[in-house]
Amino acid sequence: MSSKTKVLALTTIIGALGLAMVSTACLSSNNLTAILPAFAQQQKFTASMTGSEEVPPKNTQATGTAEFNLSVDGKNLSYKVSAMNLNHATMAHIHSGKAGVNGPVVLVIYDSNTRSGPMGPGILSQGNATSANLEGPLAGKQMSDLVNLIKSGEAYVNVHTVQNSKGEIRGQIS
């Protein structure tokens, strides 16, 4: 083996050992974001809600949007639900269910004992949720389980009103 080949092999080994040491140090301190900041990104999900998406469909002028942002560490889900032409909202939830199928509540995102009045364009609800807020079939599970439902097309958001207590507007989350 030539001396040039030996130096190249030794340099490669030293570089690999250095990388292994840094990786081990970061992993053992549970500080993955220290070594992966460029790769860690917040995940965003949205839904457009209409009465025609409800099961059964509702004849309503109300519409809405929902935005969900999962924190980089995957433990916190922030949400904002906006609506237009909605009257007397009582609740809003994320449900487990494919398009066209009703399913159980997995996360409450609005619950009001004081019914809201007529709503023009505006925010109905906003906040943050963690795995401790999950319920129904996701009770005791992790936020990643909700994210898996969303990514598989098996989660929807809907808003309930006094007139439509089972839901007035709905949209699949994607």
C-alpha positions in Angstrom: 0.0 0.0 0.0 1.4 3.4 -0.9 1.9 6.1 1.7 -0.6 8.3 -0.1 -3.2 5.5 0.2 -2.4 5.0 3.9 -2.8 8.7 4.6 -6.2 8.7 2.8 -7.4 5.6 4.7 -6.2 7.1 8.0 -7.9 10.4 7.3 -11.2 8.6 6.4 -11.0 6.6 9.6 -10.3 9.7 11.8 -13.2 11.6 10.1 -15.6 8.7 10.7 -14.6 8.4 14.3 -15.0 12.1 14.9 -18.5 12.1 13.3 -19.4 9.1 15.5 -18.2 10.8 18.6 -20.2 14.0 17.8 -23.3 12.0 16.9 -23.1 9.9 20.1 -22.7 13.0 22.3 -25.7 14.7 20.7 -27.8 11.6 20.9 -26.9 10.8 24.5 -27.9 14.3 25.5 -31.3 14.0 23.7 -30.3 17.1 21.7 -31.2 15.9 18.2 -32.0 19.4 17.0 -28.4 20.4 17.7 -27.2 18.1 14.9 -30.3 18.3 12.6 -31.5 22.0 12.7 -31.6 22.3 8.9 -33.8 19.1 8.6 -36.2 19.7 11.4 -39.3 21.4 10.1 -42.7 22.3 11.4 -45.5 20.3 9.7 -48.6 22.1 8.5 -52.1 20.7 7.8 -55.2 22.5 6.6 -58.9 21.9 5.9 -61.6 23.8 4.0 -65.0 23.3 5.5 -68.4 23.4 3.8 -71.9 22.1 4.6 -71.7 19.8 1.6 -68.9 17.8 3.2 -71.0 17.0 6.3 -72.6 13.5 6.5 -75.4 14.0 5.7 -74.7 17.2 3.7 -76.1 20.4 5.1 -77.6 23.3 3.1 -75.7 26.2 4.6 -73.9 29.4 3.5 -71.4 28.8 6.3 -67.8 28.0 5.3 -64.6 27.7 7.2 -60.9 26.9 7.3 -58.7 25.2 9.8 -55.0 25.4 10.1 -52.9 23.0 12.2 -49.1 23.3 12.8 -47.2 20.5 14.5 -44.2 21.7 16.5 -40.7 20.6 15.4 -40.5 18.1 18.3 -43.9 16.7 17.3 -45.5 17.2 20.8 -47.6 20.4 20.3 -50.3 21.0 17.8 -51.4 24.6 17.3 -54.6 25.3 15.6 -56.7 28.2 14.2 -60.3 27.7 13.1 -61.9 30.5 11.1 -65.5 30.7 9.8 -67.8 32.8 7.8 -71.7 33.0 7.8 -71.8 30.7 10.8 -74.5 31.2 13.4 -74.4 30.0 17.0 -71.4 27.8 17.0 -71.3 25.4 19.9 -68.4 23.0 19.3 -65.5 22.2 16.9 -63.6 18.9 16.9 -61.1 16.8 15.0 -62.7 13.4 14.3 -61.3 10.1 13.1 -62.9 9.3 9.8 -62.5 9.1 6.1 -64.3 11.5 3.7 -68.0 10.6 3.7 -67.8 8.7 7.0 -68.6 10.0 10.4 -66.3 9.0 13.2 -65.5 9.6 16.9 -64.0 12.8 18.3 -60.3 12.6 18.9 -59.6 16.3 19.8 -61.8 19.1 21.0 -60.8 22.5 19.5 -63.8 24.6 20.5 -66.5 24.0 23.2 -68.7 26.9 24.3 -71.5 27.0 26.8 -72.1 30.6 25.6 -73.3 30.1 22.0 -71.6 32.5 19.6 -73.9 34.8 17.6 -73.8 35.3 13.9 -70.2 35.1 12.6 -68.8 37.0 9.7 -65.3 36.2 8.6 -63.3 35.7 11.7 -61.5 33.3 14.1 -63.8 30.9 15.9 -61.0 29.2 17.9 -57.3 29.1 18.3 -55.0 27.3 20.7 -52.6 24.5 21.4 -53.0 20.9 22.1 -50.7 18.1 23.3 -51.2 14.3 23.6 -52.9 14.9 27.0 -55.8 16.5 25.1 -56.4 13.5 22.8 -59.6 11.5 23.5 -61.8 8.8 22.1 -59.7 6.2 20.2 -56.6 8.3 20.6 -56.8 8.7 24.4 -53.5 7.9 26.0 -51.7 7.9 22.6 -49.1 10.3 21.2 -49.6 13.3 18.9 -47.8 11.2 16.2 -50.9 8.9 16.1 -53.1 11.9 15.2 -50.6 13.0 12.6 -50.7 9.4 11.1 -54.5 9.7 10.9 -54.2 13.0 9.1 -51.6 11.8 6.7 -53.6 8.7 5.8 -56.7 10.8 5.0 -58.6 9.6 8.0 -59.2 12.8 10.0 -61.6 15.6 9.5 -62.6 18.8 11.4 -66.1 20.1 11.8 -68.0 22.8 13.5 -71.3 22.2 15.3 -74.0 24.8 15.7 -77.3 25.1 17.5 -79.2 24.5 14.3 -77.0 21.6 13.2 -75.9 19.9 16.5 -74.1 17.0 14.7 -72.2 19.4 12.5 -72.8 22.2 10.1 -69.5 22.4 8.2 -66.8 19.9 7.7 -63.5 19.3 5.9 -60.9 16.6 5.6 -57.5 17.6 7.0 -54.6 17.2 4.7 
